[in-house]
Amino acid sequence: MLEVTGLESGYGGPPVLHGLNLTVAPGEIVAVVGANGAGKTTLLNTIAGLLRPGAGSITLDGAEIGGRPAEQIVRAGLCLVPEGRQVVAPLSVEENLLVGAYSRQDRGVKSTLQAIYTRFPRLAERRRQAAGLMSGGEQQMLAIGRAMMARPRIMLLDEPSMGLAPLIIAEIFRLLADLHGQGMAILLVEQNARKALALAHRGYVLESGRIVLAGPAAELARSPAVVAAYLGGG
């Protein structure tokens, strides 16, 4: 579904990503793990159209999306849940959700909204509340719900566990497993390597903008290098 080939990207100076190759198959969960500063957010922002690639190719279902405007990429079926949630604090929960459906021109927005309220009862209870007054966990659910409003076929998530309590993290990861069960492909960037690799089918380890390890997630979770660097082993 998603194929990244020879990708270079950055912020106007030297590239942050160097010749990066990555794929996500339909209905697959793929995790990208690595330390802070490895280039994980740069990778997702480039795929999602927030940064222009300096070189390489990004295709979605065989069509080139690298360098296209972000709103066109959303319409093509790819949506990003950004690091730090980035909800629009003064807007209500429902207004934030409707922002996610901005690019849609069909008549199913109300039914999608109701489905999200059914999945996230706390959002339904707080639909008129300003999003900035919600807890971090509730804002993460709102950010995921906002992305779901666009009806993506592949969802990119940047550090969904960041700053959340363990019980909320477990709830978020159960939600991701449920979305996968409904056929959604997921590309997950996560510093909590243990959680990410336990959920994913395949994984990549990113260091200094380069893929240094790749393979089935279960094998990466047993790799001595990954255990020592990311899973707290010796």
C-alpha positions as CSV (number, residue, x, y, z in Angstrom):
1,M,0.0,0.0,0.0
2,L,2.7,2.5,1.0
3,E,6.2,2.3,-0.4
4,V,9.1,4.7,0.5
5,T,12.2,4.4,-1.7
6,G,15.5,6.2,-1.3
7,L,13.9,9.0,0.8
8,E,15.9,12.0,1.8
9,S,14.3,14.8,3.7
10,G,15.0,17.6,6.2
11,Y,14.4,21.2,7.1
12,G,16.5,23.1,4.5
13,G,20.0,22.2,5.8
14,P,21.7,18.8,5.6
15,P,19.2,15.9,5.2
16,V,17.8,14.3,8.3
17,L,16.8,11.2,6.4
18,H,19.3,9.4,4.2
19,G,18.2,6.9,1.5
20,L,15.4,5.5,3.6
21,N,13.4,2.5,2.3
22,L,10.2,1.3,3.9
23,T,6.9,-0.5,3.0
24,V,3.5,-1.0,4.6
25,A,1.2,-3.7,3.1
26,P,-2.6,-3.4,3.2
27,G,-3.9,-4.1,6.7
28,E,-0.4,-4.3,8.2
29,I,0.9,-2.7,11.3
30,V,4.5,-1.5,10.9
31,A,6.5,0.1,13.8
32,V,9.4,2.4,13.5
33,V,11.5,2.7,16.7
34,G,14.5,4.8,17.6
35,A,15.9,7.3,19.9
36,N,14.9,11.0,20.0
37,G,16.5,12.8,17.1
38,A,16.7,9.6,14.9
39,G,14.4,11.2,12.3
40,K,11.1,9.4,13.1
41,T,8.9,12.5,13.1
42,T,10.6,13.8,10.0
43,L,9.8,10.5,8.2
44,L,6.1,10.8,9.1
45,N,5.8,14.5,8.3
46,T,7.4,13.9,4.9
47,I,5.1,11.0,4.0
48,A,2.1,13.0,5.1
49,G,3.0,16.0,3.0
50,L,4.1,18.5,5.7
51,L,7.7,18.3,4.5
52,R,8.8,18.1,0.9
53,P,11.2,15.2,0.2
54,G,14.7,16.2,-1.1
55,A,15.0,13.0,-3.0
56,G,13.4,9.6,-3.4
57,S,9.8,8.3,-4.0
58,I,6.7,7.9,-1.8
59,T,3.8,6.0,-3.4
60,L,0.4,5.1,-2.1
61,D,-1.3,2.3,-4.0
62,G,1.3,2.8,-6.7
63,A,0.6,6.6,-7.1
64,E,3.3,9.1,-6.3
65,I,2.4,11.3,-3.4
66,G,5.8,12.6,-2.4
67,G,5.7,16.4,-2.5
68,R,2.0,16.6,-3.0
69,P,0.0,19.0,-0.6
70,A,-1.0,17.4,2.6
71,E,-4.7,17.9,1.9
72,Q,-4.4,15.9,-1.3
73,I,-2.6,13.1,0.6
74,V,-5.5,13.0,3.1
75,R,-8.0,12.7,0.3
76,A,-5.9,9.9,-1.2
77,G,-6.5,7.9,2.0
78,L,-3.5,8.6,4.3
79,C,-3.9,10.5,7.6
80,L,-1.4,11.5,10.3
81,V,-2.0,11.7,14.0
82,P,0.8,14.1,15.0
83,E,3.1,14.1,17.9
84,G,1.7,15.9,20.9
85,R,-1.9,15.5,19.6
86,Q,-2.1,19.1,18.3
87,V,-5.9,19.4,18.9
88,V,-7.3,22.9,18.3
89,A,-7.6,23.9,22.0
90,P,-10.3,26.7,21.8
91,L,-12.6,24.6,19.5
92,S,-15.0,22.0,21.0
93,V,-14.5,18.3,20.8
94,E,-17.1,18.0,18.0
95,E,-15.6,21.0,16.1
96,N,-12.2,19.3,16.2
97,L,-13.7,16.1,14.9
98,L,-15.4,17.9,12.0
99,V,-12.1,19.5,11.1
100,G,-11.0,15.9,10.3
101,A,-13.8,15.6,7.7
102,Y,-13.1,18.9,6.0
103,S,-11.9,17.3,2.8
104,R,-14.9,15.0,2.5
105,Q,-17.7,15.8,0.1
106,D,-20.0,12.8,0.8
107,R,-23.1,12.6,3.0
108,G,-21.7,10.2,5.5
109,V,-20.0,12.6,7.8
110,K,-22.7,12.5,10.5
111,S,-22.7,8.7,10.5
112,T,-18.9,8.6,10.9
113,L,-19.2,11.1,13.7
114,Q,-21.7,9.0,15.5
115,A,-19.5,5.9,15.0
116,I,-16.6,7.7,16.7
117,Y,-18.8,8.8,19.6
118,T,-19.9,5.1,20.0
119,R,-16.2,4.1,20.0
120,F,-15.1,6.9,22.3
121,P,-18.0,7.5,24.8
122,R,-15.8,10.1,26.6
123,L,-15.7,12.2,23.5
124,A,-19.5,12.0,23.2
125,E,-19.9,13.1,26.8
126,R,-17.6,16.1,26.2
127,R,-18.6,17.0,22.7
128,R,-19.4,20.6,23.6
129,Q,-16.3,21.0,25.8
130,A,-13.2,22.9,24.6
131,A,-10.6,20.4,23.5
132,G,-7.8,22.2,25.4
133,L,-9.6,21.4,28.7
134,M,-9.3,17.7,28.2
135,S,-6.7,15.3,29.7
136,G,-3.8,14.1,27.6
137,G,-5.4,10.7,27.1
138,E,-8.7,12.3,26.1
139,Q,-6.9,14.6,23.6
140,Q,-5.1,11.5,22.1
141,M,-8.4,9.8,21.6
142,L,-9.7,13.0,20.0
143,A,-6.6,13.2,17.7
144,I,-7.2,9.6,16.6
145,G,-10.9,10.3,16.2
146,R,-10.2,13.4,14.1
147,A,-8.0,11.3,11.8
148,M,-10.7,8.6,11.5
149,M,-13.2,11.3,10.4
150,A,-11.2,11.4,7.1
151,R,-11.9,7.7,6.6
152,P,-8.2,6.8,5.9
153,R,-7.0,3.5,4.7
154,I,-3.7,3.9,6.3
155,M,-3.0,5.9,9.5
156,L,0.3,7.3,10.6
157,L,0.8,7.8,14.4
158,D,3.6,9.8,15.9
159,E,4.4,8.8,19.5
160,P,0.8,8.1,20.6
161,S,1.9,7.1,24.1
162,M,3.9,10.2,24.8
163,G,3.1,11.7,28.2
164,L,0.3,9.3,29.0
165,A,-0.3,7.1,32.1
166,P,0.3,3.4,31.7
167,L,-3.5,2.6,31.8
168,I,-4.2,5.1,29.1
169,I,-1.4,3.8,27.0
170,A,-2.8,0.3,27.2
171,E,-6.2,1.7,26.1
172,I,-4.7,3.5,23.1
173,F,-2.8,0.3,22.0
174,R,-6.0,-1.7,22.3
175,L,-7.7,0.8,20.1
176,L,-4.9,0.5,17.5
177,A,-5.3,-3.3,17.5
178,D,-9.1,-2.9,17.0
179,L,-8.5,-0.5,14.1
180,H,-6.2,-3.1,12.5
181,G,-8.9,-5.7,13.1
182,Q,-11.2,-3.6,10.9
183,G,-8.6,-3.6,8.1
184,M,-6.8,-0.4,8.6
185,A,-3.0,-0.3,7.8
186,I,-0.9,1.5,10.5
187,L,2.5,3.0,10.5
188,L,3.5,3.6,14.1
189,V,6.4,5.7,15.3
190,E,7.0,5.1,18.9
191,Q,9.7,5.5,21.5
192,N,8.1,2.8,23.6
193,A,9.7,0.0,21.6
194,R,8.4,-2.8,23.7
195,K,4.7,-1.8,23.2
196,A,5.2,-0.9,19.5
197,L,6.9,-4.2,18.6
198,A,4.4,-6.2,20.5
199,L,1.6,-4.7,18.4
200,A,3.3,-4.6,15.0
201,H,3.8,-7.3,12.3
202,R,7.1,-5.8,11.1
203,G,9.5,-3.2,12.4
204,Y,12.3,-0.8,11.4
205,V,15.0,0.6,13.7
206,L,16.0,4.1,12.7
207,E,19.3,5.7,13.8
208,S,20.6,9.0,12.6
209,G,18.2,9.1,9.7
210,R,19.1,5.6,8.4
211,I,17.4,2.2,8.8
212,V,19.8,0.0,10.6
213,L,17.6,-3.0,11.3
214,A,14.4,-4.3,9.7
215,G,12.3,-7.5,10.0
216,P,9.5,-9.2,11.7
217,A,8.6,-7.4,14.9
218,A,8.9,-10.4,17.1
219,E,12.5,-11.0,15.8
220,L,13.5,-7.4,16.4
221,A,12.1,-7.6,19.9
222,R,14.6,-10.5,20.6
223,S,17.5,-8.8,18.8
224,P,20.3,-8.2,21.4
225,A,21.0,-4.8,19.8
226,V,17.4,-3.7,20.1
227,V,17.1,-5.1,23.6
228,A,20.2,-3.3,24.8
229,A,19.3,0.0,23.1
230,Y,15.5,0.2,23.5
231,L,14.1,-2.5,25.7
232,G,16.1,-1.9,28.8
233,G,18.2,-5.1,28.6
234,G,22.0,-5.5,29.0
